[in-house]
Amino acid sequence: MNEKTKKAAPPAVMTAVVKKTNGETKVLALTAAFGDVYIKATKDGQIMRPIKAQITLFEKAGHFYGLPGKYNPDTKKIEKKYAIASPGYTHLNKVASISILTPPTVVRDGVEQPNPFVERNPKTRAIESVIVRKIGIGYSPAGNITAIDKTLYYNPYTYFIQSIQAKMKKTTWEDGKKTDDKANPNAAVVGKADAEPGNPGSWAFFPIQEPLGLWINYEDQAIIDCLEEHTQRQRFGDRIAQKIVERNILKDHPAIGVSNVIALPGAVPEQGQRATVEVYGYRHDLGYADLKDLMKQAAKGQGEVEVQAEVIDTVDDEEERATIGETAEEDKVAGGHSPVPAETDLDDPSLFDKAMANDLKKKGKF
């Protein structure tokens, strides 16, 4: 570099110039010939430093649960997979610090409705469908503000049908091997509404796609289990839907970005299975007003926020079943006093039993 070039190039200097962009504060750290270098900082000018943590999850604490796996002919065992449950993601989020916000409205059939939007049976007040939208805002490992926007249409009836179909597909195991024998041969059959099965039992028809549907034998224990599970959906559908959305937001946010874990035995037998997950976080001072502003930008696809939007089309059966169990357990711990509409007392299970019995007698759907 000659003397003339040296004189033309401005000297590199440290400054205290602050630049605010999209809710972020950046401190000008270096000015040189190639440009300005900024470092992410808090509002009071402190440099933001990333946090990387190894978080341990425990199966006995409800942090993760086992999924049916494949049969390994070498070990002659079924190798399980393990998925992180909602309590596990809540535990991981202590480091990731992803803020999950609920926009005031959600769109249903092109019309804005309160979020979440819940439709109830006019007679029993049981939940028939839920539409919920949530946005998770947090920092990615690279330090960029990332928003995960999820919308879910939760229809308890659809999952009721799926749970019956799962019982129909279930087969027995013998000597650690799967057989072709049905575990619940008289639980349900596919058919038409005008052709009741000739098999022994008490049958009711539930439509799927005209003209087909499922004839269920509501005396079969497998179907009784499905009905009990469906009662939980009707009672807690709004909470179940919100838990599923929140779990999927934390699962997909790059600060966590993990759905399955490798489980290992604990240090002592009392610990049970454990798993370790690497999580990233940033120390920041974004307040509620900042987060609300970022949520509005993300909802409209504006600003400099990185947005990943998705409408959740399907939810894994095991995930939905695990969420039902978590919600029911929370209600049990709370003494069974979950928020319910004023029009009815859903703490009285006989209300649902009577409604189900009447619907079954009419051979109609819930």
Buried (B, 14 or more C-beta within 10 A) or exposed (E): EEEEEEEEEEEEEEEEEEEEEEBBBBBBBBBEEEEEEBEBBBBEEEEBEBBEEEBEBBBEBBBBBBBEEEEEEEEEEBEEBBBBBBBBBEBBBEBBBBBBBBBEBBEBEEEEBEBBBBBBEEEBBBBBBBBBBBBBBBBBBEBEBBBBBBBBBBBBBBBBBBBBBBBBEEEEEEEEEEEEEBBBEBBBBEBEBEEBBEEEBEBBBBBBEEEEBBBBBBEBEBBEBBBEBBBBBBBBBBBBBBBBBBBBBBBBBBBBBBBEBEBEEBEEEEBEBBBEBBBBBBEBEBEEEBBEBBBBBBBEEEBEBBBBBEEBEEBEBBBBBBBBBBBBEBBEEEEEEBEEEEEBEBEEEEBBEEBBEEBBEEBEBB
